[in-house]
Amino acid sequence: QVQLVESGGGLVQAGGSLRLSCAASGRGFISYAMGWFRQAPGKEREFVAAISWSGGSTDYSDSVKGRFTISRDNAKNTVYLQMNSLKPEDTAVYYCAAGWGLPTIATSEGEYEYWGQGTQVTVSS
């Protein structure tokens, strides 16, 4: 089992940057594929980015491709989401998620067993 805690959210102007972190506690972090999802008010939660257990494979939603970068440091049990060129439509609660034993990246919510509590990102215009 793994516990996930996100941090790094906040208020930023359009065009700005933020870096989210997700710290994992528990054993076997390297065995987990990791993902970031987000949920805006009145909308369903949606996929943002994913990274394989090794960090060798990544995937992004079309809406963030080229602006966001997911990475992980298995020595620190942490996954990151670097968000650049932020837009007001990026405003949402961002969640990290962990999926045990996945051979590669996962973009579907159902593939992840563990979720963090979320961190709010607000982008002002």
MIKEKE-229607 format. One record per atom (N, C-alpha, C): residue number from 1; residue in one letter; atom name; x, y, z. Coordinates in Angstrom, 1 decimal. Example, Ala and Ser with C-alpha at 12.3 -4.5 7.8 and 13.67 -1.06 7.14 Angstrom:
<1, 'A', 'N', <13.2, -5.7, 7.8>>
<1, 'A', 'CA', <12.3, -4.5, 7.8>>
<1, 'A', 'C', <13.2, -3.3, 7.8>>
<2, 'S', 'N', <12.8, -2.2, 7.1>>
<2, 'S', 'CA', <13.7, -1.1, 7.1>>
<2, 'S', 'C', <12.9, 0.0, 7.9>>
***
This chain:
<1, 'Q', 'N', <0.8, -1.2, 0.0>>
<1, 'Q', 'CA', <0.0, 0.0, 0.0>>
<1, 'Q', 'C', <0.9, 1.2, 0.0>>
<2, 'V', 'N', <0.4, 2.3, -0.6>>
<2, 'V', 'CA', <1.1, 3.5, -0.7>>
<2, 'V', 'C', <0.2, 4.7, -0.3>>
<3, 'Q', 'N', <0.8, 5.7, 0.4>>
<3, 'Q', 'CA', <0.0, 6.9, 0.6>>
<3, 'Q', 'C', <0.6, 8.0, -0.2>>
<4, 'L', 'N', <-0.2, 8.9, -0.7>>
<4, 'L', 'CA', <0.2, 10.0, -1.6>>
<4, 'L', 'C', <-0.2, 11.3, -1.1>>
<5, 'V', 'N', <0.8, 12.3, -1.1>>
<5, 'V', 'CA', <0.5, 13.6, -0.6>>
<5, 'V', 'C', <1.0, 14.6, -1.7>>
<6, 'E', 'N', <0.1, 15.4, -2.3>>
<6, 'E', 'CA', <0.5, 16.4, -3.3>>
<6, 'E', 'C', <0.8, 17.7, -2.6>>
<7, 'S', 'N', <1.6, 18.5, -3.2>>
<7, 'S', 'CA', <1.9, 19.8, -2.8>>
<7, 'S', 'C', <2.3, 20.7, -4.0>>
<8, 'G', 'N', <2.4, 22.0, -3.8>>
<8, 'G', 'CA', <2.9, 22.9, -4.8>>
<8, 'G', 'C', <1.8, 23.6, -5.6>>
<9, 'G', 'N', <0.6, 23.4, -5.3>>
<9, 'G', 'CA', <-0.5, 24.1, -5.9>>
<9, 'G', 'C', <-0.5, 25.6, -5.4>>
<10, 'G', 'N', <-1.4, 26.4, -6.1>>
<10, 'G', 'CA', <-1.5, 27.8, -5.6>>
<10, 'G', 'C', <-2.1, 28.6, -6.7>>
<11, 'L', 'N', <-2.0, 29.9, -6.5>>
<11, 'L', 'CA', <-2.6, 30.9, -7.5>>
<11, 'L', 'C', <-1.5, 31.5, -8.3>>
<12, 'V', 'N', <-1.7, 31.5, -9.6>>
<12, 'V', 'CA', <-0.7, 32.0, -10.6>>
<12, 'V', 'C', <-1.4, 32.7, -11.7>>
<13, 'Q', 'N', <-0.7, 33.7, -12.3>>
<13, 'Q', 'CA', <-1.3, 34.4, -13.4>>
<13, 'Q', 'C', <-1.1, 33.5, -14.7>>
<14, 'A', 'N', <-1.9, 33.8, -15.6>>
<14, 'A', 'CA', <-1.8, 33.1, -16.9>>
<14, 'A', 'C', <-0.4, 33.4, -17.5>>
<15, 'G', 'N', <0.1, 32.3, -18.1>>
<15, 'G', 'CA', <1.5, 32.4, -18.6>>
<15, 'G', 'C', <2.5, 32.0, -17.6>>
<16, 'G', 'N', <2.2, 31.9, -16.4>>
<16, 'G', 'CA', <3.1, 31.5, -15.3>>
<16, 'G', 'C', <3.3, 30.0, -15.2>>
<17, 'S', 'N', <4.1, 29.6, -14.2>>
<17, 'S', 'CA', <4.5, 28.2, -14.0>>
<17, 'S', 'C', <4.3, 27.8, -12.6>>
<18, 'L', 'N', <4.1, 26.5, -12.4>>
<18, 'L', 'CA', <4.0, 25.9, -11.1>>
<18, 'L', 'C', <4.6, 24.5, -11.2>>
<19, 'R', 'N', <5.2, 24.0, -10.1>>
<19, 'R', 'CA', <5.6, 22.6, -10.1>>
<19, 'R', 'C', <4.9, 21.9, -9.0>>
<20, 'L', 'N', <4.1, 20.9, -9.3>>
<20, 'L', 'CA', <3.5, 20.0, -8.3>>
<20, 'L', 'C', <4.4, 18.9, -8.0>>
<21, 'S', 'N', <4.3, 18.5, -6.7>>
<21, 'S', 'CA', <5.0, 17.3, -6.2>>
<21, 'S', 'C', <4.0, 16.4, -5.6>>
<22, 'C', 'N', <4.4, 15.1, -5.7>>
<22, 'C', 'CA', <3.6, 14.1, -5.0>>
<22, 'C', 'C', <4.5, 13.1, -4.3>>
<23, 'A', 'N', <4.5, 13.2, -3.0>>
<23, 'A', 'CA', <5.4, 12.3, -2.2>>
<23, 'A', 'C', <4.6, 11.1, -1.8>>
<24, 'A', 'N', <5.3, 9.9, -2.0>>
<24, 'A', 'CA', <4.7, 8.7, -1.7>>
<24, 'A', 'C', <5.4, 8.0, -0.5>>
<25, 'S', 'N', <4.6, 7.5, 0.4>>
<25, 'S', 'CA', <5.1, 6.8, 1.5>>
<25, 'S', 'C', <4.7, 5.3, 1.4>>
<26, 'G', 'N', <5.4, 4.4, 2.1>>
<26, 'G', 'CA', <5.1, 3.0, 1.9>>
<26, 'G', 'C', <6.1, 2.4, 1.0>>
<27, 'R', 'N', <6.0, 1.1, 0.9>>
<27, 'R', 'CA', <7.1, 0.4, 0.2>>
<27, 'R', 'C', <6.8, 0.2, -1.3>>
<28, 'G', 'N', <7.9, 0.1, -2.0>>
<28, 'G', 'CA', <7.8, -0.3, -3.4>>
<28, 'G', 'C', <7.4, 0.7, -4.4>>
<29, 'F', 'N', <7.7, 2.0, -4.1>>
<29, 'F', 'CA', <7.3, 3.1, -5.0>>
<29, 'F', 'C', <7.8, 2.8, -6.4>>
<30, 'I', 'N', <8.9, 2.2, -6.6>>
<30, 'I', 'CA', <9.4, 1.9, -8.0>>
<30, 'I', 'C', <8.5, 1.0, -8.7>>
<31, 'S', 'N', <7.7, 0.2, -8.0>>
<31, 'S', 'CA', <6.8, -0.7, -8.7>>
<31, 'S', 'C', <5.5, -0.1, -9.2>>
<32, 'Y', 'N', <5.3, 1.2, -8.9>>
<32, 'Y', 'CA', <4.1, 1.9, -9.3>>
<32, 'Y', 'C', <4.3, 2.8, -10.5>>
<33, 'A', 'N', <3.4, 2.6, -11.5>>
<33, 'A', 'CA', <3.2, 3.6, -12.5>>
<33, 'A', 'C', <2.4, 4.8, -11.8>>
<34, 'M', 'N', <2.7, 6.0, -12.2>>
<34, 'M', 'CA', <2.1, 7.2, -11.6>>
<34, 'M', 'C', <1.4, 8.0, -12.6>>
<35, 'G', 'N', <0.4, 8.8, -12.2>>
<35, 'G', 'CA', <-0.3, 9.6, -13.1>>
<35, 'G', 'C', <-0.8, 10.9, -12.3>>
<36, 'W', 'N', <-1.1, 11.9, -13.1>>
<36, 'W', 'CA', <-1.7, 13.1, -12.6>>
<36, 'W', 'C', <-3.1, 13.2, -13.3>>
<37, 'F', 'N', <-4.1, 13.6, -12.6>>
<37, 'F', 'CA', <-5.4, 13.9, -13.1>>
<37, 'F', 'C', <-5.8, 15.2, -12.5>>
<38, 'R', 'N', <-6.9, 15.8, -13.1>>
<38, 'R', 'CA', <-7.4, 17.0, -12.5>>
<38, 'R', 'C', <-8.9, 17.1, -12.7>>
<39, 'Q', 'N', <-9.5, 17.9, -11.8>>
<39, 'Q', 'CA', <-11.0, 18.0, -11.8>>
<39, 'Q', 'C', <-11.3, 19.5, -11.6>>
<40, 'A', 'N', <-11.9, 20.1, -12.6>>
<40, 'A', 'CA', <-12.4, 21.4, -12.6>>
<40, 'A', 'C', <-13.8, 21.5, -12.0>>
<41, 'P', 'N', <-14.2, 22.6, -11.4>>
<41, 'P', 'CA', <-15.6, 22.7, -10.9>>
<41, 'P', 'C', <-16.6, 22.3, -11.9>>
<42, 'G', 'N', <-17.5, 21.5, -11.5>>
<42, 'G', 'CA', <-18.6, 21.1, -12.4>>
<42, 'G', 'C', <-18.3, 20.1, -13.5>>
<43, 'K', 'N', <-17.0, 19.6, -13.5>>
<43, 'K', 'CA', <-16.6, 18.7, -14.6>>
<43, 'K', 'C', <-16.1, 17.4, -14.0>>
<44, 'E', 'N', <-16.0, 16.4, -14.8>>
<44, 'E', 'CA', <-15.5, 15.1, -14.4>>
<44, 'E', 'C', <-13.9, 15.2, -14.3>>
<45, 'R', 'N', <-13.4, 14.3, -13.5>>
<45, 'R', 'CA', <-11.9, 14.2, -13.4>>
<45, 'R', 'C', <-11.4, 13.7, -14.7>>
<46, 'E', 'N', <-10.3, 14.3, -15.1>>
<46, 'E', 'CA', <-9.7, 14.0, -16.4>>
<46, 'E', 'C', <-8.2, 13.7, -16.3>>
<47, 'F', 'N', <-7.7, 12.9, -17.2>>
<47, 'F', 'CA', <-6.3, 12.5, -17.3>>
<47, 'F', 'C', <-5.5, 13.7, -17.7>>
<48, 'V', 'N', <-4.3, 13.9, -17.1>>
<48, 'V', 'CA', <-3.4, 14.9, -17.4>>
<48, 'V', 'C', <-2.1, 14.4, -18.0>>
<49, 'A', 'N', <-1.4, 13.5, -17.2>>
<49, 'A', 'CA', <-0.1, 13.0, -17.6>>
<49, 'A', 'C', <0.1, 11.7, -16.8>>
<50, 'A', 'N', <1.0, 10.9, -17.4>>
<50, 'A', 'CA', <1.3, 9.6, -16.8>>
<50, 'A', 'C', <2.8, 9.3, -17.0>>
<51, 'I', 'N', <3.4, 8.5, -16.1>>
<51, 'I', 'CA', <4.8, 8.1, -16.3>>
<51, 'I', 'C', <4.9, 6.6, -15.8>>
<52, 'S', 'N', <5.7, 5.9, -16.5>>
<52, 'S', 'CA', <5.9, 4.5, -16.2>>
<52, 'S', 'C', <6.8, 4.3, -14.9>>
<53, 'W', 'N', <6.9, 3.1, -14.4>>
<53, 'W', 'CA', <7.6, 2.9, -13.2>>
<53, 'W', 'C', <9.1, 3.3, -13.3>>
<54, 'S', 'N', <9.6, 3.1, -14.5>>
<54, 'S', 'CA', <11.1, 3.5, -14.7>>
<54, 'S', 'C', <11.3, 4.9, -15.1>>
<55, 'G', 'N', <10.2, 5.6, -15.5>>
<55, 'G', 'CA', <10.3, 6.9, -16.0>>
<55, 'G', 'C', <10.6, 7.0, -17.5>>
<56, 'G', 'N', <10.7, 5.8, -18.1>>
<56, 'G', 'CA', <11.1, 5.7, -19.5>>
<56, 'G', 'C', <10.0, 6.1, -20.5>>
<57, 'S', 'N', <8.8, 6.0, -20.0>>
<57, 'S', 'CA', <7.6, 6.3, -20.9>>
<57, 'S', 'C', <6.7, 7.3, -20.2>>
<58, 'T', 'N', <6.3, 8.2, -21.0>>
<58, 'T', 'CA', <5.3, 9.3, -20.5>>
<58, 'T', 'C', <4.2, 9.5, -21.5>>
<59, 'D', 'N', <3.1, 10.0, -21.1>>
<59, 'D', 'CA', <2.0, 10.4, -22.0>>
<59, 'D', 'C', <1.3, 11.6, -21.4>>
<60, 'Y', 'N', <0.7, 12.4, -22.3>>
<60, 'Y', 'CA', <0.0, 13.6, -21.9>>
<60, 'Y', 'C', <-1.3, 13.7, -22.6>>
<61, 'S', 'N', <-2.2, 14.4, -22.0>>
<61, 'S', 'CA', <-3.4, 14.8, -22.7>>
<61, 'S', 'C', <-3.1, 15.8, -23.7>>
<62, 'D', 'N', <-3.9, 15.9, -24.7>>
<62, 'D', 'CA', <-3.6, 16.9, -25.8>>
<62, 'D', 'C', <-3.7, 18.3, -25.3>>
<63, 'S', 'N', <-4.5, 18.5, -24.2>>
<63, 'S', 'CA', <-4.6, 19.9, -23.7>>
<63, 'S', 'C', <-3.4, 20.4, -23.0>>
<64, 'V', 'N', <-2.5, 19.5, -22.6>>
<64, 'V', 'CA', <-1.3, 20.0, -21.8>>
<64, 'V', 'C', <0.0, 19.6, -22.5>>
<65, 'K', 'N', <-0.1, 18.9, -23.6>>
<65, 'K', 'CA', <1.1, 18.4, -24.3>>
<65, 'K', 'C', <1.9, 19.7, -24.8>>
<66, 'G', 'N', <3.2, 19.6, -24.5>>
<66, 'G', 'CA', <4.1, 20.7, -24.9>>
<66, 'G', 'C', <4.2, 21.8, -23.8>>
<67, 'R', 'N', <3.3, 21.7, -22.8>>
<67, 'R', 'CA', <3.4, 22.7, -21.7>>
<67, 'R', 'C', <3.7, 22.1, -20.3>>
<68, 'F', 'N', <3.2, 20.9, -20.1>>
<68, 'F', 'CA', <3.5, 20.2, -18.9>>
<68, 'F', 'C', <4.5, 19.0, -19.1>>
<69, 'T', 'N', <5.2, 18.8, -18.0>>
<69, 'T', 'CA', <6.2, 17.7, -18.0>>
<69, 'T', 'C', <6.1, 16.9, -16.7>>
<70, 'I', 'N', <5.9, 15.6, -16.9>>
<70, 'I', 'CA', <5.9, 14.7, -15.7>>
<70, 'I', 'C', <7.2, 14.0, -15.6>>
<71, 'S', 'N', <7.7, 13.9, -14.3>>
<71, 'S', 'CA', <8.9, 13.2, -14.1>>
<71, 'S', 'C', <8.8, 12.5, -12.7>>
<72, 'R', 'N', <9.8, 11.7, -12.4>>
<72, 'R', 'CA', <9.8, 11.0, -11.1>>
<72, 'R', 'C', <11.2, 10.8, -10.7>>
<73, 'D', 'N', <11.4, 10.8, -9.3>>
<73, 'D', 'CA', <12.7, 10.5, -8.7>>
<73, 'D', 'C', <12.4, 9.3, -7.8>>
<74, 'N', 'N', <12.8, 8.1, -8.2>>
<74, 'N', 'CA', <12.5, 6.9, -7.4>>
<74, 'N', 'C', <13.3, 6.9, -6.1>>
<75, 'A', 'N', <14.4, 7.6, -6.1>>
<75, 'A', 'CA', <15.2, 7.6, -4.9>>
<75, 'A', 'C', <14.5, 8.4, -3.8>>
<76, 'K', 'N', <13.7, 9.4, -4.2>>
<76, 'K', 'CA', <13.0, 10.3, -3.3>>
<76, 'K', 'C', <11.5, 9.9, -3.2>>
<77, 'N', 'N', <11.1, 8.9, -3.9>>
<77, 'N', 'CA', <9.7, 8.5, -3.8>>
<77, 'N', 'C', <8.7, 9.6, -4.2>>
<78, 'T', 'N', <9.1, 10.3, -5.2>>
<78, 'T', 'CA', <8.3, 11.5, -5.6>>
<78, 'T', 'C', <8.1, 11.6, -7.1>>
<79, 'V', 'N', <7.0, 12.0, -7.5>>
<79, 'V', 'CA', <6.7, 12.3, -8.8>>
<79, 'V', 'C', <6.3, 13.8, -9.0>>
<80, 'Y', 'N', <6.7, 14.4, -10.1>>
<80, 'Y', 'CA', <6.5, 15.8, -10.3>>
<80, 'Y', 'C', <5.7, 16.1, -11.5>>
<81, 'L', 'N', <5.0, 17.3, -11.5>>
<81, 'L', 'CA', <4.4, 17.8, -12.7>>
<81, 'L', 'C', <4.8, 19.3, -12.8>>
<82, 'Q', 'N', <5.7, 19.5, -13.8>>
<82, 'Q', 'CA', <6.1, 20.9, -14.1>>
<82, 'Q', 'C', <5.1, 21.4, -15.1>>
<83, 'M', 'N', <4.4, 22.6, -14.7>>
<83, 'M', 'CA', <3.4, 23.2, -15.5>>
<83, 'M', 'C', <3.9, 24.5, -16.0>>
<84, 'N', 'N', <4.0, 24.7, -17.3>>
<84, 'N', 'CA', <4.4, 26.0, -17.8>>
<84, 'N', 'C', <3.3, 26.6, -18.7>>
<85, 'S', 'N', <3.4, 27.8, -19.0>>
<85, 'S', 'CA', <2.5, 28.5, -19.9>>
<85, 'S', 'C', <1.0, 28.2, -19.4>>
<86, 'L', 'N', <0.8, 28.4, -18.2>>
<86, 'L', 'CA', <-0.5, 28.0, -17.6>>
<86, 'L', 'C', <-1.6, 28.9, -18.2>>
<87, 'K', 'N', <-2.8, 28.3, -18.3>>
<87, 'K', 'CA', <-4.0, 29.0, -18.8>>
<87, 'K', 'C', <-5.1, 29.0, -17.8>>
<88, 'P', 'N', <-6.0, 29.9, -17.9>>
<88, 'P', 'CA', <-7.1, 29.8, -16.9>>
<88, 'P', 'C', <-7.9, 28.5, -17.0>>
<89, 'E', 'N', <-7.9, 27.9, -18.1>>
<89, 'E', 'CA', <-8.6, 26.6, -18.2>>
<89, 'E', 'C', <-7.9, 25.4, -17.5>>
<90, 'D', 'N', <-6.7, 25.7, -17.1>>
<90, 'D', 'CA', <-5.9, 24.7, -16.3>>
<90, 'D', 'C', <-6.4, 24.7, -14.8>>
<91, 'T', 'N', <-7.2, 25.7, -14.4>>
<91, 'T', 'CA', <-7.7, 25.7, -13.1>>
<91, 'T', 'C', <-8.4, 24.5, -12.7>>
<92, 'A', 'N', <-8.0, 23.8, -11.6>>
<92, 'A', 'CA', <-8.6, 22.6, -11.2>>
<92, 'A', 'C', <-7.9, 22.1, -9.9>>
<93, 'V', 'N', <-8.5, 21.1, -9.3>>
<93, 'V', 'CA', <-7.8, 20.3, -8.3>>
<93, 'V', 'C', <-7.0, 19.2, -9.0>>
<94, 'Y', 'N', <-5.8, 19.2, -8.7>>
<94, 'Y', 'CA', <-4.9, 18.2, -9.3>>
<94, 'Y', 'C', <-4.6, 17.0, -8.3>>
<95, 'Y', 'N', <-4.8, 15.8, -8.8>>
<95, 'Y', 'CA', <-4.6, 14.6, -8.0>>
<95, 'Y', 'C', <-3.4, 13.8, -8.6>>
<96, 'C', 'N', <-2.6, 13.2, -7.8>>
<96, 'C', 'CA', <-1.7, 12.2, -8.3>>
<96, 'C', 'C', <-2.3, 10.8, -7.9>>
<97, 'A', 'N', <-1.9, 9.8, -8.7>>
<97, 'A', 'CA', <-2.4, 8.5, -8.5>>
<97, 'A', 'C', <-1.3, 7.5, -8.7>>
<98, 'A', 'N', <-1.4, 6.3, -8.1>>
<98, 'A', 'CA', <-0.4, 5.2, -8.2>>
<98, 'A', 'C', <-1.1, 3.9, -8.6>>
<99, 'G', 'N', <-0.5, 3.3, -9.6>>
<99, 'G', 'CA', <-1.0, 2.0, -10.0>>
<99, 'G', 'C', <0.1, 0.9, -9.9>>
<100, 'W', 'N', <-0.2, -0.1, -9.1>>
<100, 'W', 'CA', <0.9, -1.1, -8.8>>
<100, 'W', 'C', <1.0, -2.1, -9.9>>
<101, 'G', 'N', <2.3, -2.3, -10.2>>
<101, 'G', 'CA', <2.6, -3.4, -11.2>>
<101, 'G', 'C', <2.3, -3.2, -12.6>>
<102, 'L', 'N', <1.9, -2.0, -13.0>>
<102, 'L', 'CA', <1.5, -1.8, -14.4>>
<102, 'L', 'C', <2.8, -1.8, -15.2>>
<103, 'P', 'N', <2.8, -2.5, -16.3>>
<103, 'P', 'CA', <4.0, -2.7, -17.2>>
<103, 'P', 'C', <4.4, -1.4, -17.8>>
<104, 'T', 'N', <3.5, -0.5, -18.0>>
<104, 'T', 'CA', <3.8, 0.8, -18.7>>
<104, 'T', 'C', <2.9, 1.9, -18.2>>
<105, 'I', 'N', <2.7, 2.9, -18.9>>
<105, 'I', 'CA', <1.9, 4.0, -18.5>>
<105, 'I', 'C', <0.4, 3.7, -18.5>>
<106, 'A', 'N', <-0.4, 4.4, -17.7>>
<106, 'A', 'CA', <-1.8, 4.2, -17.7>>
<106, 'A', 'C', <-2.5, 5.5, -17.7>>
<107, 'T', 'N', <-3.5, 5.6, -18.6>>
<107, 'T', 'CA', <-4.2, 6.9, -18.7>>
<107, 'T', 'C', <-5.6, 6.9, -18.2>>
<108, 'S', 'N', <-6.1, 5.7, -17.8>>
<108, 'S', 'CA', <-7.4, 5.5, -17.3>>
<108, 'S', 'C', <-7.5, 5.6, -15.8>>
<109, 'E', 'N', <-8.5, 6.2, -15.2>>
<109, 'E', 'CA', <-8.6, 6.3, -13.7>>
<109, 'E', 'C', <-8.7, 4.9, -13.1>>
<110, 'G', 'N', <-9.4, 4.0, -13.8>>
<110, 'G', 'CA', <-9.6, 2.7, -13.2>>
<110, 'G', 'C', <-8.4, 1.8, -13.1>>
<111, 'E', 'N', <-7.3, 2.2, -13.7>>
<111, 'E', 'CA', <-6.0, 1.5, -13.6>>
<111, 'E', 'C', <-5.2, 1.9, -12.3>>
<112, 'Y', 'N', <-5.7, 2.9, -11.6>>
<112, 'Y', 'CA', <-4.9, 3.4, -10.5>>
<112, 'Y', 'C', <-5.7, 3.0, -9.2>>
<113, 'E', 'N', <-4.9, 2.5, -8.2>>
<113, 'E', 'CA', <-5.5, 2.0, -7.0>>
<113, 'E', 'C', <-5.5, 3.1, -5.9>>
<114, 'Y', 'N', <-4.4, 3.9, -5.9>>
<114, 'Y', 'CA', <-4.2, 4.9, -4.8>>
<114, 'Y', 'C', <-4.2, 6.3, -5.3>>
<115, 'W', 'N', <-4.8, 7.2, -4.5>>
<115, 'W', 'CA', <-5.0, 8.6, -4.9>>
<115, 'W', 'C', <-4.6, 9.5, -3.7>>
<116, 'G', 'N', <-4.0, 10.6, -4.1>>
<116, 'G', 'CA', <-3.8, 11.7, -3.1>>
<116, 'G', 'C', <-5.0, 12.5, -2.8>>
<117, 'Q', 'N', <-4.9, 13.5, -1.9>>
<117, 'Q', 'CA', <-6.1, 14.3, -1.5>>
<117, 'Q', 'C', <-6.3, 15.4, -2.5>>
<118, 'G', 'N', <-5.3, 15.7, -3.3>>
<118, 'G', 'CA', <-5.5, 16.8, -4.3>>
<118, 'G', 'C', <-4.9, 18.1, -3.8>>
<119, 'T', 'N', <-4.5, 18.9, -4.8>>
<119, 'T', 'CA', <-4.0, 20.2, -4.5>>
<119, 'T', 'C', <-4.6, 21.2, -5.5>>
<120, 'Q', 'N', <-5.0, 22.4, -5.1>>
<120, 'Q', 'CA', <-5.7, 23.3, -5.9>>
<120, 'Q', 'C', <-4.7, 24.1, -6.7>>
<121, 'V', 'N', <-5.0, 24.2, -8.0>>
<121, 'V', 'CA', <-4.3, 25.1, -8.9>>
<121, 'V', 'C', <-5.3, 26.1, -9.5>>
<122, 'T', 'N', <-5.0, 27.4, -9.3>>
<122, 'T', 'CA', <-5.9, 28.4, -9.8>>
<122, 'T', 'C', <-5.0, 29.4, -10.7>>
<123, 'V', 'N', <-5.5, 29.5, -12.0>>
<123, 'V', 'CA', <-4.8, 30.4, -12.9>>
<123, 'V', 'C', <-5.7, 31.6, -13.2>>
<124, 'S', 'N', <-5.2, 32.7, -12.9>>
<124, 'S', 'CA', <-6.0, 34.0, -13.2>>
<124, 'S', 'C', <-5.7, 34.5, -14.5>>
<125, 'S', 'N', <-6.7, 35.2, -15.1>>
<125, 'S', 'CA', <-6.4, 35.7, -16.5>>
<125, 'S', 'C', <-6.0, 37.2, -16.4>>
***
